[in-house]
Amino acid sequence: MNEINNIENFELDAMRQQLNELKERIDRTTTLNEKLLHESIKGKMRGVHKRIIKVCLMGLVGIPAWIFIGYFYHLPWYFTTFTMVMLLSFIIADYFINRMNIDTMGNDMAETARQLVKMKRMRLRQELIGIPVLVMWLAWFMWEVMHSGIDHDLAMGMCVGGGIGACIGACIGINIFLGLQHSNDEMLRQIEELGK
């Protein structure tokens, strides 16, 4: 009887040891998965920041370009000023919408997910406001060019060129917007998978 109890105790101890080893492996794997997820999210957010920096730089180049265009073609100062303010407001909005401290990102996954959802929502609002503003601005630009006193053929060429440029810009802008939203969706999906 004593021998049977010893064998059972030995088997129980062996099973406890195996269970403890299994728990340690699971803990190590979970920790590794969390670290990999943090690095993946940080990498994607760095990509988002790089895209936003490129967009902001294009906007900053556009401001002096519009000063030159307004001066060269004798466009009204209020139109040129509005254009510069519009570009600057879009740059500032992009910065504030997409700012997130990459180094602390992922430390609290629930907070990171909340910030990513907020970022997506704000970006969508920016598009819903920005597109009508740009359409009105383009119509205003064409009206100002047609009434600026420059040669009619040149004015028509500027209007056609402005329309083509607006279409190309819209395609690029929508592509950037969808890419940023997709990056946020991927980060949210990774956080959700970790929580399962």
C-alpha positions in Angstrom: 0.0 0.0 0.0 2.8 2.3 0.9 4.5 1.5 -2.3 1.3 2.4 -4.3 1.1 5.8 -2.5 4.8 6.4 -3.3 4.2 5.7 -7.0 1.1 7.9 -7.0 3.0 10.7 -5.3 5.9 10.3 -7.7 3.5 10.4 -10.7 1.6 13.5 -9.2 4.9 15.3 -8.7 6.0 14.5 -12.2 2.7 15.8 -13.6 3.0 19.0 -11.5 6.5 19.5 -12.8 5.3 19.0 -16.4 2.4 21.3 -15.8 4.7 24.0 -14.3 7.1 23.6 -17.3 4.1 24.0 -19.7 2.9 27.1 -17.9 6.4 28.6 -18.1 6.5 27.9 -21.8 3.1 29.5 -22.3 4.2 32.5 -20.3 7.4 32.9 -22.4 5.4 32.5 -25.6 2.8 35.0 -24.6 5.5 37.5 -23.5 7.3 36.9 -26.9 4.0 37.4 -28.8 3.3 40.6 -26.9 6.8 41.9 -27.7 6.5 41.0 -31.3 3.1 42.7 -31.5 4.4 45.8 -29.8 7.2 46.0 -32.4 4.9 45.3 -35.3 2.5 48.1 -34.2 5.4 50.5 -33.6 6.7 49.7 -37.1 3.3 50.3 -38.7 2.9 53.6 -36.8 6.4 54.7 -38.0 5.1 54.1 -41.5 2.0 56.2 -40.8 4.2 59.0 -39.5 6.5 58.9 -42.5 3.5 59.2 -44.9 2.1 62.1 -42.8 5.5 63.9 -42.9 5.6 63.6 -46.7 2.1 65.0 -47.0 3.0 67.9 -44.6 6.1 68.6 -46.6 4.1 68.8 -49.8 1.7 71.2 -48.2 4.6 73.3 -46.9 6.0 73.5 -50.4 2.6 74.5 -51.7 2.4 77.6 -49.5 5.3 79.5 -51.2 4.2 78.1 -54.6 0.8 79.7 -54.1 2.3 83.0 -53.0 4.2 83.0 -56.3 1.2 82.0 -58.4 -1.0 84.6 -56.7 1.6 87.3 -57.3 2.5 86.3 -60.8 -1.1 86.0 -62.1 -2.4 88.9 -60.1 -4.9 86.9 -58.1 -6.6 88.7 -55.2 -4.7 88.8 -51.9 -7.7 87.4 -50.1 -7.8 84.3 -52.3 -4.0 83.7 -51.9 -4.3 84.2 -48.2 -7.3 81.8 -47.9 -5.3 79.3 -49.9 -2.3 79.5 -47.6 -4.5 79.3 -44.5 -6.3 76.3 -46.0 -3.1 74.5 -46.7 -1.7 75.3 -43.3 -4.9 74.1 -41.5 -4.7 70.8 -43.4 -1.1 70.3 -42.3 -1.9 71.1 -38.7 -4.9 68.8 -38.8 -2.8 66.0 -40.2 -0.3 66.5 -37.5 -2.8 66.5 -34.6 -4.8 63.6 -36.0 -1.8 61.3 -36.5 0.3 62.2 -33.5 1.0 59.3 -31.2 4.1 58.6 -29.1 5.6 55.5 -30.8 7.8 54.7 -27.8 5.0 54.3 -25.3 2.6 52.9 -27.9 1.5 49.3 -27.1 2.3 49.5 -23.4 -1.4 49.6 -22.7 -3.1 47.8 -25.5 -6.6 49.0 -24.6 -5.4 52.6 -24.7 -3.5 52.1 -27.9 -6.7 50.6 -29.5 -8.8 53.5 -28.3 -6.3 56.0 -29.8 -6.2 54.1 -33.1 -10.0 54.1 -33.3 -10.1 57.9 -32.5 -7.4 58.5 -35.1 -9.5 56.7 -37.8 -12.6 58.6 -36.9 -10.9 62.0 -36.9 -9.2 61.2 -40.3 -12.6 60.4 -41.7 -14.0 63.7 -40.4 -11.1 65.5 -42.0 -11.9 64.0 -45.3 -15.6 64.8 -45.1 -14.7 68.4 -44.4 -11.7 68.7 -46.6 -13.2 67.4 -49.9 -16.1 69.9 -50.0 -13.7 72.7 -49.0 -11.4 71.8 -51.9 -14.2 71.6 -54.4 -15.4 75.1 -53.4 -11.8 76.3 -53.5 -11.3 74.9 -57.0 -14.5 76.6 -58.2 -13.3 79.9 -56.6 -9.8 79.5 -58.2 -11.4 79.1 -61.6 -13.6 82.1 -61.1 -10.7 84.2 -60.0 -8.5 83.1 -62.9 -11.3 83.8 -65.4 -11.8 87.3 -63.9 -8.2 88.2 -63.2 -7.7 90.1 -66.5 -5.1 87.7 -67.9 -5.4 86.4 -71.5 -8.5 84.2 -72.0 -6.6 81.3 -73.5 -4.2 81.3 -70.6 -7.0 81.5 -68.1 -8.8 78.5 -69.8 -5.5 76.6 -69.8 -5.1 77.3 -66.1 -8.6 76.2 -65.4 -8.2 72.9 -67.3 -4.8 72.4 -65.7 -6.3 73.1 -62.3 -9.1 70.6 -62.9 -6.6 67.9 -64.0 -4.3 68.7 -61.1 -7.3 68.5 -58.7 -8.3 65.1 -60.0 -4.8 63.7 -59.7 -4.5 65.2 -56.2 -7.8 63.7 -55.2 -6.7 60.3 -56.4 -3.4 60.6 -54.5 -5.2 62.0 -51.4 -7.8 59.2 -51.4 -5.0 56.6 -51.8 -3.1 58.0 -48.8 -6.3 58.2 -46.8 -7.2 54.6 -47.5 -3.6 53.4 -46.8 -3.6 55.2 -43.4 -7.0 53.7 -42.5 -5.8 50.2 -43.6 -2.7 50.6 -41.4 -4.9 51.4 -38.4 -7.2 48.5 -39.2 -4.2 46.1 -39.3 -2.9 47.4 -35.9 -6.4 47.1 -34.4 -6.8 43.5 -35.7 -3.4 42.6 -34.2 -4.4 44.0 -30.8 -7.7 42.1 -31.0 -6.0 38.8 -31.8 -3.7 39.2 -28.8 -6.7 39.7 -26.6 -8.2 36.4 -27.7 
